[in-house]
Amino acid sequence: MIPIDIIQKTAETLMDKAAIEIPQDYLDGLQAAADVEDGDLSSFVLQAMLENYEAAKEDRRAMCGDTGTPRWYVKMGNETQIEGGPIALEAALRRATANATNGVPLRPNRVHPLWRTDHDNNVGIGAPEIEYGYEPGGEWIDLITVHKGGLFGTDYRMLFPSDGIEGIKRFYLDSLVAFGKRGLACQPAIIGIGLGGCKDTCMVLGKRAACLRTVGSENSDPKIAALEREFKEIGNSIGMGAMGFVGKSMVVDCNIEVGYCHTGGMQMSVHAFCLSSRRAVARVFADGRVEYRTDPNWFTDYQRRETVEWDAPAMEAAE
Amino acid sequence: MSPRKIRLSTTPTQGALDDLQLGDIVYLDGLMYTAREGVYKRALEEKANIPMELPRDSAANFHCSPAARINPDGSFEMGAVTATASFRFAKWLPEWMEKSGAKLIIGKGGMTSKDYKSFFVPNGAIYLSTVGYGTGALLGRGVEKVEAVHWNEELGLAQAMWVIKCNNMGPFIVASDKNGDCLFERENAKIAENLHRVYEGTRPATLKRYGETDDRSDEVI
């Protein structure tokens, strides 16, 4: 049984870490982009960003004033039990979100869509989002918070099999150029692409590809991994850099995730995580131990499974 | 070549403004206030009295809401400061400039050269863009003090009018000049020359989108 007070305390620490500490994998990716960038203005912007991440850590202040729309991804091992059950878990995550908004402080971004009511704590109807995943075996809970900006850089399109890879490339480029101009997408960024699923799951896949995979990670399907590398290179050859200035850094990494879709369709979504790509992760064990990390490790073989049954040997090994 | 760096007052002289060139990097000193949807609506549509003496106290309007809180004792804690996209506020700005005497409009992404020529140039105003759209911590360091927060009860913390005292606050990039030229449009034009090459071999989607033009005879196939 995982104690609920440890979950809430850990969640509050994660909110603080996500807002303030840029993940190392992303920082390395951005440094690599800065090393090859030769546009005058783009280079200046990237250097300023690198200085900004240092300033955030030194001062313990949020790296970006728009602290996005904080959300939670929760994953549990199959044997996990939480003190108070799922209702207590959700209450703890909502409390942590509200407390950290006031504590760090974060910007209270969340308002009612029509009445613009602001509770000044990033909590409201459906906010923060809490999504779940499960893994065979184990008694632990992974808490993952992502603070992603919420206005630009994301798009969806229904493509068809006849659109082919050329159609996918076209929509990818359209999305990067459309939101890259004037830097609305806050590039360079991790670009996530969702392919397939249904309209809603396609958006979910693309968002998770952007927010829950690290820079340098690859899809387990080698042909998709090759597409990821190709798309990263295409994105960086547009001639556009940070803030939409002339340059060559648009894409710090490109991650693609797929889901089975309607036989007639080929749904596609594109998501740009922010220049300040904010995520933080912790695993809490039943004995109260907490391990912090920055890799969500969300897309396991189990999450990408294709078969009716999950094969037994892997399950036994995990147990 | 690295860009030119300039320190500028938030109540700048016309000479200092006229001297700014596209791509210059600016650091600000003096009082600055935030204003976005909520403030414009309240001041211009609901005709509420602006709770500051403008432009005497400040001629710098920041399209921003900070990551900040008001403590129970009434003091302020301001962490990071980042701008929001300015194009959404174009419809209020001509009247706002007339009313407030704003000379520096600071935000994200700039506005169009048409906007600059039609109401920035006649008012002698300049647009400054934040950098990278994420240097919130660096800008936060430039906040010497939060002087006041107006209308937070009416508008909420994210839409309130924050008055901040800047000390060497930056970096910002000059995105419009005295002629109304636009830095982002200049860059867009250079990038556009190359776009046909990167698009080579791609093709438009089979299913089109309806409603993005005013031509109601459009079809999606």
HADDOCK unambig.tbl for C-alpha pairs under 7 A between the chains (distance, minus, plus):
assign (segid A and resid 40 and name CA) (segid B and resid 1 and name CA) 6.35 0.50 0.50
assign (segid A and resid 40 and name CA) (segid B and resid 2 and name CA) 6.34 0.50 0.50
assign (segid A and resid 45 and name CA) (segid B and resid 131 and name CA) 6.01 0.50 0.50
assign (segid A and resid 45 and name CA) (segid B and resid 132 and name CA) 5.49 0.50 0.50
assign (segid A and resid 48 and name CA) (segid B and resid 135 and name CA) 6.97 0.50 0.50
assign (segid A and resid 49 and name CA) (segid B and resid 132 and name CA) 6.50 0.50 0.50
assign (segid A and resid 49 and name CA) (segid B and resid 134 and name CA) 6.90 0.50 0.50
assign (segid A and resid 49 and name CA) (segid B and resid 135 and name CA) 5.87 0.50 0.50
assign (segid A and resid 52 and name CA) (segid B and resid 135 and name CA) 5.28 0.50 0.50
assign (segid A and resid 52 and name CA) (segid B and resid 137 and name CA) 5.73 0.50 0.50
assign (segid A and resid 52 and name CA) (segid B and resid 138 and name CA) 5.42 0.50 0.50
assign (segid A and resid 55 and name CA) (segid B and resid 137 and name CA) 5.92 0.50 0.50
assign (segid A and resid 55 and name CA) (segid B and resid 138 and name CA) 6.26 0.50 0.50
assign (segid A and resid 56 and name CA) (segid B and resid 137 and name CA) 5.13 0.50 0.50
assign (segid A and resid 61 and name CA) (segid B and resid 79 and name CA) 5.10 0.50 0.50
assign (segid A and resid 61 and name CA) (segid B and resid 80 and name CA) 6.12 0.50 0.50
assign (segid A and resid 61 and name CA) (segid B and resid 137 and name CA) 6.23 0.50 0.50
assign (segid A and resid 62 and name CA) (segid B and resid 79 and name CA) 6.12 0.50 0.50
assign (segid A and resid 62 and name CA) (segid B and resid 80 and name CA) 5.24 0.50 0.50
assign (segid A and resid 62 and name CA) (segid B and resid 137 and name CA) 6.20 0.50 0.50
assign (segid A and resid 63 and name CA) (segid B and resid 80 and name CA) 6.41 0.50 0.50
assign (segid A and resid 63 and name CA) (segid B and resid 134 and name CA) 6.82 0.50 0.50
assign (segid A and resid 63 and name CA) (segid B and resid 135 and name CA) 6.73 0.50 0.50
assign (segid A and resid 63 and name CA) (segid B and resid 136 and name CA) 5.42 0.50 0.50
assign (segid A and resid 63 and name CA) (segid B and resid 137 and name CA) 4.96 0.50 0.50
assign (segid A and resid 64 and name CA) (segid B and resid 80 and name CA) 5.69 0.50 0.50
assign (segid A and resid 64 and name CA) (segid B and resid 81 and name CA) 6.61 0.50 0.50
assign (segid A and resid 64 and name CA) (segid B and resid 82 and name CA) 6.00 0.50 0.50
assign (segid A and resid 64 and name CA) (segid B and resid 134 and name CA) 4.78 0.50 0.50
assign (segid A and resid 64 and name CA) (segid B and resid 135 and name CA) 6.09 0.50 0.50
assign (segid A and resid 64 and name CA) (segid B and resid 136 and name CA) 4.10 0.50 0.50
assign (segid A and resid 64 and name CA) (segid B and resid 137 and name CA) 6.27 0.50 0.50
assign (segid A and resid 65 and name CA) (segid B and resid 66 and name CA) 5.38 0.50 0.50
assign (segid A and resid 65 and name CA) (segid B and resid 67 and name CA) 5.10 0.50 0.50
assign (segid A and resid 65 and name CA) (segid B and resid 80 and name CA) 4.27 0.50 0.50
assign (segid A and resid 65 and name CA) (segid B and resid 81 and name CA) 4.13 0.50 0.50
assign (segid A and resid 65 and name CA) (segid B and resid 82 and name CA) 4.24 0.50 0.50
assign (segid A and resid 65 and name CA) (segid B and resid 136 and name CA) 4.89 0.50 0.50
assign (segid A and resid 66 and name CA) (segid B and resid 67 and name CA) 6.91 0.50 0.50
assign (segid A and resid 66 and name CA) (segid B and resid 82 and name CA) 5.80 0.50 0.50
assign (segid A and resid 102 and name CA) (segid B and resid 69 and name CA) 6.17 0.50 0.50
assign (segid A and resid 105 and name CA) (segid B and resid 67 and name CA) 5.70 0.50 0.50
assign (segid A and resid 105 and name CA) (segid B and resid 68 and name CA) 5.40 0.50 0.50
assign (segid A and resid 105 and name CA) (segid B and resid 69 and name CA) 6.35 0.50 0.50
assign (segid A and resid 105 and name CA) (segid B and resid 79 and name CA) 6.32 0.50 0.50
assign (segid A and resid 106 and name CA) (segid B and resid 67 and name CA) 4.56 0.50 0.50
assign (segid A and resid 106 and name CA) (segid B and resid 68 and name CA) 6.42 0.50 0.50
assign (segid A and resid 107 and name CA) (segid B and resid 66 and name CA) 6.13 0.50 0.50
assign (segid A and resid 107 and name CA) (segid B and resid 67 and name CA) 3.89 0.50 0.50
assign (segid A and resid 107 and name CA) (segid B and resid 68 and name CA) 6.23 0.50 0.50
assign (segid A and resid 107 and name CA) (segid B and resid 158 and name CA) 6.64 0.50 0.50
assign (segid A and resid 108 and name CA) (segid B and resid 158 and name CA) 6.13 0.50 0.50
assign (segid A and resid 109 and name CA) (segid B and resid 158 and name CA) 6.53 0.50 0.50
assign (segid A and resid 118 and name CA) (segid B and resid 156 and name CA) 5.99 0.50 0.50
assign (segid A and resid 120 and name CA) (segid B and resid 156 and name CA) 6.83 0.50 0.50
assign (segid A and resid 120 and name CA) (segid B and resid 157 and name CA) 6.53 0.50 0.50
assign (segid A and resid 159 and name CA) (segid B and resid 205 and name CA) 6.45 0.50 0.50
assign (segid A and resid 159 and name CA) (segid B and resid 206 and name CA) 6.98 0.50 0.50
assign (segid A and resid 159 and name CA) (segid B and resid 207 and name CA) 6.95 0.50 0.50
assign (segid A and resid 163 and name CA) (segid B and resid 205 and name CA) 6.34 0.50 0.50
assign (segid A and resid 163 and name CA) (segid B and resid 206 and name CA) 6.44 0.50 0.50
assign (segid A and resid 166 and name CA) (segid B and resid 201 and name CA) 6.52 0.50 0.50
assign (segid A and resid 166 and name CA) (segid B and resid 202 and name CA) 4.42 0.50 0.50
assign (segid A and resid 166 and name CA) (segid B and resid 203 and name CA) 5.92 0.50 0.50
assign (segid A and resid 167 and name CA) (segid B and resid 202 and name CA) 6.05 0.50 0.50
assign (segid A and resid 167 and name CA) (segid B and resid 203 and name CA) 5.54 0.50 0.50
assign (segid A and resid 167 and name CA) (segid B and resid 204 and name CA) 6.31 0.50 0.50
assign (segid A and resid 167 and name CA) (segid B and resid 205 and name CA) 5.85 0.50 0.50
assign (segid A and resid 169 and name CA) (segid B and resid 202 and name CA) 6.19 0.50 0.50
assign (segid A and resid 170 and name CA) (segid B and resid 199 and name CA) 6.95 0.50 0.50
assign (segid A and resid 170 and name CA) (segid B and resid 202 and name CA) 5.17 0.50 0.50
assign (segid A and resid 170 and name CA) (segid B and resid 203 and name CA) 5.96 0.50 0.50
assign (segid A and resid 170 and name CA) (segid B and resid 204 and name CA) 6.42 0.50 0.50
assign (segid A and resid 181 and name CA) (segid B and resid 188 and name CA) 6.75 0.50 0.50
assign (segid A and resid 182 and name CA) (segid B and resid 109 and name CA) 4.93 0.50 0.50
assign (segid A and resid 182 and name CA) (segid B and resid 184 and name CA) 5.74 0.50 0.50
assign (segid A and resid 183 and name CA) (segid B and resid 109 and name CA) 6.54 0.50 0.50
assign (segid A and resid 184 and name CA) (segid B and resid 109 and name CA) 6.56 0.50 0.50
assign (segid A and resid 186 and name CA) (segid B and resid 132 and name CA) 6.63 0.50 0.50
assign (segid A and resid 186 and name CA) (segid B and resid 133 and name CA) 6.09 0.50 0.50
assign (segid A and resid 238 and name CA) (segid B and resid 195 and name CA) 6.39 0.50 0.50
assign (segid A and resid 238 and name CA) (segid B and resid 198 and name CA) 6.02 0.50 0.50
assign (segid A and resid 239 and name CA) (segid B and resid 191 and name CA) 5.83 0.50 0.50
assign (segid A and resid 239 and name CA) (segid B and resid 194 and name CA) 6.90 0.50 0.50
assign (segid A and resid 240 and name CA) (segid B and resid 191 and name CA) 6.39 0.50 0.50
assign (segid A and resid 242 and name CA) (segid B and resid 132 and name CA) 6.45 0.50 0.50
assign (segid A and resid 243 and name CA) (segid B and resid 132 and name CA) 5.89 0.50 0.50
assign (segid A and resid 245 and name CA) (segid B and resid 187 and name CA) 5.46 0.50 0.50
assign (segid A and resid 246 and name CA) (segid B and resid 187 and name CA) 5.99 0.50 0.50
assign (segid A and resid 246 and name CA) (segid B and resid 191 and name CA) 6.26 0.50 0.50
assign (segid A and resid 275 and name CA) (segid B and resid 134 and name CA) 6.89 0.50 0.50
assign (segid A and resid 276 and name CA) (segid B and resid 134 and name CA) 6.36 0.50 0.50
